[in-house]
Amino acid sequence: MADILTLTVNPSIDISTTVEKIAPIHKLRCSEPLRDPGGGGINVARVAVRFGADVKALYASGGAVGALLQKLVEREGIPSQTIAVSEETRESFTVFEERSGREYRFVLPGPHMSDAQWKRVLKALAEVEERPRYVVASGSLSPGIPDDFYARAAETVETLGAKFVLDTSGPSLQAALNKGVYLFKPNLRELRELSGHPLTNESSWISACRKLIANGATEAVALTLGDQGALLVTKEEAWRARGLEIEVRSTVGAGDSFLGALVASLAAGKDMAKAFQYGVAAGSAALLSPGTGLCGREDVERLLAEVQLEQR
């Protein structure tokens, strides 16, 4: 078994293209589309592999789209295990409007999963042959999956003796935090929703993170702040990294790149601060790639020296 196991219950094939201008009614002539395997956990695995991590992807897959997804995952060189579902795996669509420089993202809900199907996903997680050191669950839940799915996954990961890293939002995130995780990666909007407060400055961000840690929800919070950078908070320490000056081609996958590089660095034995530095460099590097290309390792290594950590 790999050091890192990623879990994706609602994966997708991510299609990206460009058009001169988006307008109603008319046919819009698009550029040649790019197709990448997607969904949070799969994207994390794609990045971790680029850093030489020993990683395996566990994900649900259905229909002809699911079969194509498996081929795309194999093309990335990621060992994987699939759990068959009856309905088609979803597709997501990103369009870059050349005239305005704006990016439009269309995200479908995904296949409906029965109780038997989502329970098979948890069963596959519980029955992994060898125990990973990190389990990274990332992305939305398919229709039909209960809000406490990730909380159940956290319980399973605990029995495996692994560290559970989570990137999701809404009720499923709250349920998992009630159980407790090792690390989770919210953005500022998600942290505000969890805290119930506006969180208008850095001190309030740190306080909100520390409250979650004190309540046993998590051991660490990796808060992404868009162009303002990121913040990593543990019980005893906090580090802030400012945003880098980047010519943005696409924001898709920046968060997944951040998390993939961070966990790959932890798995490689780097301390939390250094892993955070790699995560920030990777999230920044992802902005250089069109569509869902994610970060390139050469770009990450080049940007790493520009990521200055400020201890709080």
C-alpha positions as YAML, in Angstrom:
chain: A
units: angstrom
residues:
- id: 1
  name: MET
  ca: [0.00, 0.00, 0.00]
- id: 2
  name: ALA
  ca: [1.11, 3.52, -0.76]
- id: 3
  name: ASP
  ca: [2.15, 6.06, 1.88]
- id: 4
  name: ILE
  ca: [-0.77, 8.21, 0.68]
- id: 5
  name: LEU
  ca: [-4.23, 6.93, -0.19]
- id: 6
  name: THR
  ca: [-6.61, 9.43, -1.77]
- id: 7
  name: LEU
  ca: [-10.38, 8.99, -1.61]
- id: 8
  name: THR
  ca: [-12.70, 10.51, -4.23]
- id: 9
  name: VAL
  ca: [-16.38, 9.58, -4.07]
- id: 10
  name: ASN
  ca: [-17.55, 12.01, -6.76]
- id: 11
  name: PRO
  ca: [-14.79, 12.19, -9.39]
- id: 12
  name: SER
  ca: [-15.15, 13.74, -12.82]
- id: 13
  name: ILE
  ca: [-13.59, 14.18, -16.17]
- id: 14
  name: ASP
  ca: [-12.65, 17.85, -16.33]
- id: 15
  name: ILE
  ca: [-13.03, 19.38, -19.78]
- id: 16
  name: SER
  ca: [-11.51, 22.79, -20.45]
- id: 17
  name: THR
  ca: [-11.57, 24.96, -23.54]
- id: 18
  name: THR
  ca: [-11.46, 28.59, -24.67]
- id: 19
  name: VAL
  ca: [-13.84, 30.78, -26.64]
- id: 20
  name: GLU
  ca: [-13.52, 34.35, -27.88]
- id: 21
  name: LYS
  ca: [-16.70, 35.56, -26.20]
- id: 22
  name: ILE
  ca: [-19.56, 33.94, -24.32]
- id: 23
  name: ALA
  ca: [-22.94, 34.99, -25.65]
- id: 24
  name: PRO
  ca: [-26.49, 33.55, -25.59]
- id: 25
  name: ILE
  ca: [-28.20, 31.75, -28.49]
- id: 26
  name: HIS
  ca: [-25.24, 31.76, -30.90]
- id: 27
  name: LYS
  ca: [-23.03, 28.76, -31.51]
- id: 28
  name: LEU
  ca: [-19.75, 29.35, -29.70]
- id: 29
  name: ARG
  ca: [-16.74, 27.94, -31.55]
- id: 30
  name: CYS
  ca: [-14.36, 26.56, -28.95]
- id: 31
  name: SER
  ca: [-10.71, 25.57, -29.04]
- id: 32
  name: GLU
  ca: [-9.56, 21.96, -28.89]
- id: 33
  name: PRO
  ca: [-10.67, 20.68, -25.48]
- id: 34
  name: LEU
  ca: [-8.35, 19.35, -22.80]
- id: 35
  name: ARG
  ca: [-9.55, 16.38, -20.76]
- id: 36
  name: ASP
  ca: [-8.09, 15.60, -17.36]
- id: 37
  name: PRO
  ca: [-9.09, 13.20, -14.60]
- id: 38
  name: GLY
  ca: [-10.65, 15.22, -11.84]
- id: 39
  name: GLY
  ca: [-12.27, 15.34, -8.46]
- id: 40
  name: GLY
  ca: [-10.39, 16.55, -5.41]
- id: 41
  name: GLY
  ca: [-8.76, 13.29, -4.33]
- id: 42
  name: ILE
  ca: [-7.69, 12.35, -7.84]
- id: 43
  name: ASN
  ca: [-6.17, 15.81, -8.33]
- id: 44
  name: VAL
  ca: [-4.28, 15.46, -5.05]
- id: 45
  name: ALA
  ca: [-2.94, 12.11, -6.27]
- id: 46
  name: ARG
  ca: [-1.90, 13.65, -9.60]
- id: 47
  name: VAL
  ca: [0.16, 16.27, -7.79]
- id: 48
  name: ALA
  ca: [1.62, 13.89, -5.20]
- id: 49
  name: VAL
  ca: [2.88, 11.58, -7.95]
- id: 50
  name: ARG
  ca: [4.70, 14.50, -9.57]
- id: 51
  name: PHE
  ca: [6.64, 14.90, -6.32]
- id: 52
  name: GLY
  ca: [7.62, 11.24, -6.26]
- id: 53
  name: ALA
  ca: [5.17, 10.26, -3.54]
- id: 54
  name: ASP
  ca: [4.04, 6.67, -3.12]
- id: 55
  name: VAL
  ca: [0.33, 7.21, -3.70]
- id: 56
  name: LYS
  ca: [-2.77, 5.24, -4.62]
- id: 57
  name: ALA
  ca: [-6.17, 6.61, -5.67]
- id: 58
  name: LEU
  ca: [-9.40, 5.01, -4.47]
- id: 59
  name: TYR
  ca: [-12.47, 6.31, -6.29]
- id: 60
  name: ALA
  ca: [-15.98, 5.54, -7.53]
- id: 61
  name: SER
  ca: [-16.47, 5.04, -11.26]
- id: 62
  name: GLY
  ca: [-19.48, 4.39, -13.48]
- id: 63
  name: GLY
  ca: [-20.44, 4.01, -17.13]
- id: 64
  name: ALA
  ca: [-18.54, 5.01, -20.24]
- id: 65
  name: VAL
  ca: [-17.34, 8.25, -18.68]
- id: 66
  name: GLY
  ca: [-16.02, 6.27, -15.73]
- id: 67
  name: ALA
  ca: [-14.14, 3.95, -18.07]
- id: 68
  name: LEU
  ca: [-12.50, 6.96, -19.73]
- id: 69
  name: LEU
  ca: [-11.70, 8.37, -16.31]
- id: 70
  name: GLN
  ca: [-9.83, 5.19, -15.41]
- id: 71
  name: LYS
  ca: [-7.77, 5.46, -18.59]
- id: 72
  name: LEU
  ca: [-6.91, 9.08, -17.83]
- id: 73
  name: VAL
  ca: [-5.86, 8.18, -14.28]
- id: 74
  name: GLU
  ca: [-3.65, 5.39, -15.65]
- id: 75
  name: ARG
  ca: [-2.12, 7.88, -18.09]
- id: 76
  name: GLU
  ca: [-1.04, 9.96, -15.09]
- id: 77
  name: GLY
  ca: [0.84, 6.96, -13.71]
- id: 78
  name: ILE
  ca: [-1.33, 6.66, -10.60]
- id: 79
  name: PRO
  ca: [-2.03, 3.19, -9.16]
- id: 80
  name: SER
  ca: [-5.74, 3.03, -8.42]
- id: 81
  name: GLN
  ca: [-8.66, 0.99, -7.17]
- id: 82
  name: THR
  ca: [-12.17, 1.70, -8.44]
- id: 83
  name: ILE
  ca: [-15.56, 1.00, -6.92]
- id: 84
  name: ALA
  ca: [-18.23, 0.47, -9.55]
- id: 85
  name: VAL
  ca: [-21.43, 2.55, -9.41]
- id: 86
  name: SER
  ca: [-24.48, 2.14, -11.64]
- id: 87
  name: GLU
  ca: [-24.78, 5.70, -13.01]
- id: 88
  name: GLU
  ca: [-22.37, 7.64, -15.20]
- id: 89
  name: THR
  ca: [-19.42, 9.45, -13.68]
- id: 90
  name: ARG
  ca: [-19.91, 13.19, -14.08]
- id: 91
  name: GLU
  ca: [-18.13, 15.65, -16.32]
- id: 92
  name: SER
  ca: [-17.21, 19.23, -15.46]
- id: 93
  name: PHE
  ca: [-16.67, 21.99, -17.98]
- id: 94
  name: THR
  ca: [-14.44, 25.08, -17.78]
- id: 95
  name: VAL
  ca: [-14.49, 27.81, -20.42]
- id: 96
  name: PHE
  ca: [-11.95, 30.64, -20.63]
- id: 97
  name: GLU
  ca: [-13.36, 33.74, -22.35]
- id: 98
  name: GLU
  ca: [-10.47, 35.30, -24.26]
- id: 99
  name: ARG
  ca: [-11.99, 38.75, -24.67]
- id: 100
  name: SER
  ca: [-12.58, 39.36, -20.96]
- id: 101
  name: GLY
  ca: [-9.99, 37.04, -19.43]
- id: 102
  name: ARG
  ca: [-12.71, 35.49, -17.28]
- id: 103
  name: GLU
  ca: [-13.08, 31.83, -16.49]
- id: 104
  name: TYR
  ca: [-16.47, 30.10, -16.30]
- id: 105
  name: ARG
  ca: [-16.86, 26.79, -14.48]
- id: 106
  name: PHE
  ca: [-19.81, 24.44, -14.91]
- id: 107
  name: VAL
  ca: [-19.92, 21.64, -12.33]
- id: 108
  name: LEU
  ca: [-22.46, 18.81, -12.56]
- id: 109
  name: PRO
  ca: [-23.79, 17.07, -9.42]
- id: 110
  name: GLY
  ca: [-22.58, 13.57, -10.23]
- id: 111
  name: PRO
  ca: [-24.30, 10.17, -10.16]
- id: 112
  name: HIS
  ca: [-26.84, 9.23, -7.53]
- id: 113
  name: MET
  ca: [-25.39, 6.58, -5.23]
- id: 114
  name: SER
  ca: [-27.51, 4.06, -3.34]
- id: 115
  name: ASP
  ca: [-26.82, 3.08, 0.26]
- id: 116
  name: ALA
  ca: [-25.24, -0.14, -0.94]
- id: 117
  name: GLN
  ca: [-22.91, 1.72, -3.30]
- id: 118
  name: TRP
  ca: [-21.52, 4.33, -0.90]
- id: 119
  name: LYS
  ca: [-21.17, 1.67, 1.78]
- id: 120
  name: ARG
  ca: [-19.02, -0.32, -0.67]
- id: 121
  name: VAL
  ca: [-16.70, 2.69, -0.87]
- id: 122
  name: LEU
  ca: [-16.27, 2.70, 2.91]
- id: 123
  name: LYS
  ca: [-15.81, -1.08, 2.88]
- id: 124
  name: ALA
  ca: [-13.04, -0.76, 0.27]
- id: 125
  name: LEU
  ca: [-11.35, 1.88, 2.45]
- id: 126
  name: ALA
  ca: [-11.58, -0.36, 5.52]
- id: 127
  name: GLU
  ca: [-10.20, -3.37, 3.67]
- id: 128
  name: VAL
  ca: [-7.08, -1.88, 2.09]
- id: 129
  name: GLU
  ca: [-4.45, -4.62, 2.13]
- id: 130
  name: GLU
  ca: [-1.69, -2.56, 3.71]
- id: 131
  name: ARG
  ca: [-2.21, 0.52, 5.82]
- id: 132
  name: PRO
  ca: [-1.29, 3.95, 4.42]
- id: 133
  name: ARG
  ca: [0.22, 6.68, 6.58]
- id: 134
  name: TYR
  ca: [-2.07, 9.39, 5.17]
- id: 135
  name: VAL
  ca: [-5.60, 9.20, 3.79]
- id: 136
  name: VAL
  ca: [-6.67, 12.31, 1.87]
- id: 137
  name: ALA
  ca: [-10.40, 12.67, 1.23]
- id: 138
  name: SER
  ca: [-11.23, 15.57, -1.03]
- id: 139
  name: GLY
  ca: [-14.20, 16.80, -3.00]
- id: 140
  name: SER
  ca: [-17.98, 16.90, -2.91]
- id: 141
  name: LEU
  ca: [-20.34, 14.02, -2.17]
- id: 142
  name: SER
  ca: [-22.50, 12.47, -4.86]
- id: 143
  name: PRO
  ca: [-26.28, 12.75, -4.49]
- id: 144
  name: GLY
  ca: [-27.57, 10.04, -2.18]
- id: 145
  name: ILE
  ca: [-24.50, 9.98, 0.08]
- id: 146
  name: PRO
  ca: [-25.32, 11.08, 3.65]
- id: 147
  name: ASP
  ca: [-23.71, 14.14, 5.20]
- id: 148
  name: ASP
  ca: [-21.88, 11.99, 7.75]
- id: 149
  name: PHE
  ca: [-19.97, 10.02, 5.08]
- id: 150
  name: TYR
  ca: [-16.64, 11.70, 5.78]
- id: 151
  name: ALA
  ca: [-17.22, 11.30, 9.53]
- id: 152
  name: ARG
  ca: [-17.62, 7.57, 8.93]
- id: 153
  name: ALA
  ca: [-14.49, 7.66, 6.76]
- id: 154
  name: ALA
  ca: [-12.64, 9.37, 9.62]
- id: 155
  name: GLU
  ca: [-13.60, 6.52, 11.94]
- id: 156
  name: THR
  ca: [-12.35, 4.00, 9.39]
- id: 157
  name: VAL
  ca: [-9.08, 5.85, 8.91]
- id: 158
  name: GLU
  ca: [-8.59, 5.87, 12.67]
- id: 159
  name: THR
  ca: [-8.83, 2.06, 12.72]
- id: 160
  name: LEU
  ca: [-6.18, 1.96, 9.98]
- id: 161
  name: GLY
  ca: [-3.82, 3.99, 12.16]
- id: 162
  name: ALA
  ca: [-3.49, 6.64, 9.43]
- id: 163
  name: LYS
  ca: [-3.73, 10.42, 9.51]
- id: 164
  name: PHE
  ca: [-6.91, 11.76, 7.92]
- id: 165
  name: VAL
  ca: [-6.63, 14.88, 5.74]
- id: 166
  name: LEU
  ca: [-9.89, 16.42, 4.53]
- id: 167
  name: ASP
  ca: [-10.88, 19.02, 1.95]
- id: 168
  name: THR
  ca: [-14.61, 19.46, 1.58]
- id: 169
  name: SER
  ca: [-17.31, 21.91, 2.63]
- id: 170
  name: GLY
  ca: [-20.79, 22.27, 4.08]
- id: 171
  name: PRO
  ca: [-22.55, 19.79, 6.36]
- id: 172
  name: SER
  ca: [-20.21, 16.93, 5.43]
- id: 173
  name: LEU
  ca: [-17.23, 18.97, 6.65]
- id: 174
  name: GLN
  ca: [-18.93, 19.87, 9.93]
- id: 175
  name: ALA
  ca: [-19.87, 16.23, 10.56]
- id: 176
  name: ALA
  ca: [-16.28, 15.10, 9.98]
- id: 177
  name: LEU
  ca: [-14.89, 17.79, 12.28]
- id: 178
  name: ASN
  ca: [-17.29, 16.64, 14.98]
- id: 179
  name: LYS
  ca: [-15.51, 13.30, 14.74]
- id: 180
  name: GLY
  ca: [-12.02, 14.81, 14.40]
- id: 181
  name: VAL
  ca: [-9.39, 14.83, 11.63]
- id: 182
  name: TYR
  ca: [-5.63, 15.35, 11.43]
- id: 183
  name: LEU
  ca: [-5.69, 18.32, 9.03]
- id: 184
  name: PHE
  ca: [-8.28, 20.08, 6.93]
- id: 185
  name: LYS
  ca: [-7.99, 22.74, 4.26]
- id: 186
  name: PRO
  ca: [-10.75, 25.36, 4.23]
- id: 187
  name: ASN
  ca: [-10.83, 28.58, 2.29]
- id: 188
  name: LEU
  ca: [-11.83, 31.77, 4.09]
- id: 189
  name: ARG
  ca: [-15.50, 31.50, 3.14]
- id: 190
  name: GLU
  ca: [-15.67, 27.98, 4.56]
- id: 191
  name: LEU
  ca: [-13.91, 29.01, 7.78]
- id: 192
  name: ARG
  ca: [-16.37, 31.89, 8.21]
- id: 193
  name: GLU
  ca: [-19.28, 29.48, 7.78]
- id: 194
  name: LEU
  ca: [-17.82, 27.13, 10.39]
- id: 195
  name: SER
  ca: [-17.14, 29.88, 12.91]
- id: 196
  name: GLY
  ca: [-20.29, 31.91, 12.35]
- id: 197
  name: HIS
  ca: [-18.22, 35.11, 12.43]
- id: 198
  name: PRO
  ca: [-17.06, 37.56, 9.71]
- id: 199
  name: LEU
  ca: [-13.32, 36.94, 10.39]
- id: 200
  name: THR
  ca: [-12.07, 40.20, 8.92]
- id: 201
  name: ASN
  ca: [-8.38, 40.04, 9.81]
- id: 202
  name: GLU
  ca: [-5.48, 37.68, 10.39]
- id: 203
  name: SER
  ca: [-5.81, 37.54, 14.16]
- id: 204
  name: SER
  ca: [-9.44, 36.47, 13.84]
- id: 205
  name: TRP
  ca: [-8.45, 33.77, 11.32]
- id: 206
  name: ILE
  ca: [-5.87, 32.36, 13.72]
- id: 207
  name: SER
  ca: [-8.32, 32.50, 16.63]
- id: 208
  name: ALA
  ca: [-10.97, 30.62, 14.63]
- id: 209
  name: CYS
  ca: [-8.45, 27.94, 13.67]
- id: 210
  name: ARG
  ca: [-7.18, 27.61, 17.24]
- id: 211
  name: LYS
  ca: [-10.74, 27.22, 18.53]
- id: 212
  name: LEU
  ca: [-11.29, 24.27, 16.18]
- id: 213
  name: ILE
  ca: [-8.02, 22.73, 17.33]
- id: 214
  name: ALA
  ca: [-8.87, 23.26, 21.02]
- id: 215
  name: ASN
  ca: [-12.28, 21.62, 20.48]
- id: 216
  name: GLY
  ca: [-10.62, 18.49, 19.04]
- id: 217
  name: ALA
  ca: [-11.94, 19.02, 15.51]
- id: 218
  name: THR
  ca: [-8.46, 18.90, 13.98]
- id: 219
  name: GLU
  ca: [-4.77, 19.02, 14.78]
- id: 220
  name: ALA
  ca: [-3.94, 21.53, 12.03]
- id: 221
  name: VAL
  ca: [-5.72, 23.94, 9.70]
- id: 222
  name: ALA
  ca: [-4.32, 24.92, 6.30]
- id: 223
  name: LEU
  ca: [-6.31, 28.03, 5.38]
- id: 224
  name: THR
  ca: [-6.09, 29.18, 1.77]
- id: 225
  name: LEU
  ca: [-6.66, 32.89, 1.15]
- id: 226
  name: GLY
  ca: [-6.60, 33.29, -2.63]
- id: 227
  name: ASP
  ca: [-4.31, 36.10, -3.72]
- id: 228
  name: GLN
  ca: [-3.65, 36.89, -0.04]
- id: 229
  name: GLY
  ca: [-1.68, 33.66, 0.33]
- id: 230
  name: ALA
  ca: [-2.29, 31.05, 3.02]
- id: 231
  name: LEU
  ca: [-2.09, 30.38, 6.74]
- id: 232
  name: LEU
  ca: [-1.14, 27.18, 8.56]
- id: 233
  name: VAL
  ca: [-2.16, 26.87, 12.20]
- id: 234
  name: THR
  ca: [-1.39, 24.15, 14.75]
- id: 235
  name: LYS
  ca: [-1.89, 24.06, 18.51]
- id: 236
  name: GLU
  ca: [1.47, 25.69, 19.18]
- id: 237
  name: GLU
  ca: [2.50, 27.48, 15.97]
- id: 238
  name: ALA
  ca: [1.16, 29.50, 13.05]
- id: 239
  name: TRP
  ca: [2.78, 30.49, 9.76]
- id: 240
  name: ARG
  ca: [1.59, 33.02, 7.17]
- id: 241
  name: ALA
  ca: [2.68, 33.03, 3.55]
- id: 242
  name: ARG
  ca: [1.80, 36.03, 1.39]
- id: 243
  name: GLY
  ca: [0.44, 35.58, -2.12]
- id: 244
  name: LEU
  ca: [2.99, 35.56, -4.95]
- id: 245
  name: GLU
  ca: [2.86, 37.80, -7.99]
- id: 246
  name: ILE
  ca: [1.60, 35.38, -10.64]
- id: 247
  name: GLU
  ca: [0.20, 35.90, -14.14]
- id: 248
  name: VAL
  ca: [-2.95, 33.82, -13.74]
- id: 249
  name: ARG
  ca: [-3.98, 31.52, -16.57]
- id: 250
  name: SER
  ca: [-6.46, 29.46, -14.56]
- id: 251
  name: THR
  ca: [-7.45, 29.15, -10.91]
- id: 252
  name: VAL
  ca: [-8.83, 25.62, -11.34]
- id: 253
  name: GLY
  ca: [-7.02, 23.08, -9.18]
- id: 254
  name: ALA
  ca: [-4.95, 25.54, -7.16]
- id: 255
  name: GLY
  ca: [-6.33, 24.24, -3.87]
- id: 256
  name: ASP
  ca: [-5.79, 20.61, -4.89]
- id: 257
  name: SER
  ca: [-2.23, 21.43, -5.96]
- id: 258
  name: PHE
  ca: [-1.63, 23.11, -2.60]
- id: 259
  name: LEU
  ca: [-2.89, 20.08, -0.68]
- id: 260
  name: GLY
  ca: [-1.18, 17.50, -2.89]
- id: 261
  name: ALA
  ca: [2.24, 19.09, -2.48]
- id: 262
  name: LEU
  ca: [1.74, 19.64, 1.24]
- id: 263
  name: VAL
  ca: [0.82, 16.02, 1.96]
- id: 264
  name: ALA
  ca: [3.49, 14.65, -0.39]
- id: 265
  name: SER
  ca: [6.06, 16.72, 1.51]
- id: 266
  name: LEU
  ca: [4.82, 15.45, 4.87]
- id: 267
  name: ALA
  ca: [4.99, 11.88, 3.58]
- id: 268
  name: ALA
  ca: [8.57, 12.54, 2.46]
- id: 269
  name: GLY
  ca: [9.52, 13.49, 6.03]
- id: 270
  name: LYS
  ca: [9.50, 17.28, 5.77]
- id: 271
  name: ASP
  ca: [8.33, 19.22, 8.80]
- id: 272
  name: MET
  ca: [5.01, 21.03, 8.79]
- id: 273
  name: ALA
  ca: [6.45, 24.47, 7.97]
- id: 274
  name: LYS
  ca: [8.45, 23.18, 4.98]
- id: 275
  name: ALA
  ca: [5.48, 21.16, 3.75]
- id: 276
  name: PHE
  ca: [3.35, 24.29, 3.98]
- id: 277
  name: GLN
  ca: [5.93, 26.21, 1.96]
- id: 278
  name: TYR
  ca: [5.75, 23.56, -0.77]
- id: 279
  name: GLY
  ca: [1.97, 23.71, -0.68]
- id: 280
  name: VAL
  ca: [1.93, 27.47, -1.22]
- id: 281
  name: ALA
  ca: [4.43, 27.20, -4.08]
- id: 282
  name: ALA
  ca: [2.32, 24.45, -5.69]
- id: 283
  name: GLY
  ca: [-0.93, 26.38, -5.35]
- id: 284
  name: SER
  ca: [0.78, 29.36, -6.97]
- id: 285
  name: ALA
  ca: [2.29, 27.23, -9.73]
- id: 286
  name: ALA
  ca: [-1.14, 25.83, -10.61]
- id: 287
  name: LEU
  ca: [-2.21, 29.33, -11.63]
- id: 288
  name: LEU
  ca: [0.28, 29.13, -14.51]
- id: 289
  name: SER
  ca: [-1.37, 26.07, -16.09]
- id: 290
  name: PRO
  ca: [-4.40, 26.29, -18.38]
- id: 291
  name: GLY
  ca: [-7.56, 24.39, -17.53]
- id: 292
  name: THR
  ca: [-7.05, 21.60, -15.03]
- id: 293
  name: GLY
  ca: [-3.36, 21.03, -15.70]
- id: 294
  name: LEU
  ca: [-2.52, 21.57, -12.01]
- id: 295
  name: CYS
  ca: [1.01, 22.49, -10.92]
- id: 296
  name: GLY
  ca: [4.24, 21.47, -12.62]
- id: 297
  name: ARG
  ca: [7.06, 20.37, -10.37]
- id: 298
  name: GLU
  ca: [9.64, 22.57, -12.10]
- id: 299
  name: ASP
  ca: [7.44, 25.62, -11.53]
- id: 300
  name: VAL
  ca: [6.99, 24.66, -7.88]
- id: 301
  name: GLU
  ca: [10.72, 24.31, -7.28]
- id: 302
  name: ARG
  ca: [11.33, 27.64, -9.01]
- id: 303
  name: LEU
  ca: [8.70, 29.46, -6.95]
- id: 304
  name: LEU
  ca: [9.65, 27.83, -3.65]
- id: 305
  name: ALA
  ca: [12.33, 30.40, -2.83]
- id: 306
  name: GLU
  ca: [9.76, 33.18, -3.24]
- id: 307
  name: VAL
  ca: [7.50, 31.74, -0.55]
- id: 308
  name: GLN
  ca: [8.50, 33.50, 2.64]
- id: 309
  name: LEU
  ca: [7.00, 32.17, 5.85]
- id: 310
  name: GLU
  ca: [6.17, 34.62, 8.62]
- id: 311
  name: GLN
  ca: [5.75, 33.00, 12.03]
- id: 312
  name: ARG
  ca: [2.84, 34.30, 14.05]
...
